Amino acid sequence: MWFQKVKSFFRPIVRKLWKIIKSVVSSALEIFLAELIDFAKYAVKDLNNSDLSSDDKRKEAFNRIQKEAIGRSINYHNSWINILIEIALAAVKKEF
């Protein structure tokens, strides 16, 4: 019984905090993508013409974008770089 009261009390607080966290992460991802999309397109386009395997191209693109993010002092998650590579690859394919 008391557990339900505690749960009912904290549920709205947790929901509001979760909404704020999601908003902050979403904003950070948008900033990351906006800052690095042009560089990512350049890296993907440059690697597209190389003799590397698809897996090696992806790894090299990841490394280049990671170094660029570090150089620009941009916080990132590895999954964000992978998303950026996919967006850049789609944009490059669309150009051809």
C-alpha positions, 0 to 999 in steps of 0.5 A: 500500500505505501509503495503505491503511494510512493510510486504515485508521488514519484511517477510525475516527477520521473516523467518530467525528468525523463522528458527533459533528458530526452529533450537535451539529448535530442538537442545535442544530437541535432547540434552534432549533426548540424556541425559535422554533416558537411565534413561527413559528406566530404569524408564519405565522398572521398572514401567512396572512390577508394579501393577499401572494402565497405567495412574499411570505408566505414571504419575510416569514415568513423575515425575521420569524423571522430577526429574532427569532432574531437578537434572541434571540441564537440561532444558525441556518442559513437552511435551518433557518428554511425547515424551521421555516416548513414545520413552522409552516405544517403546524401552522397548516393542521392547526388550521383 
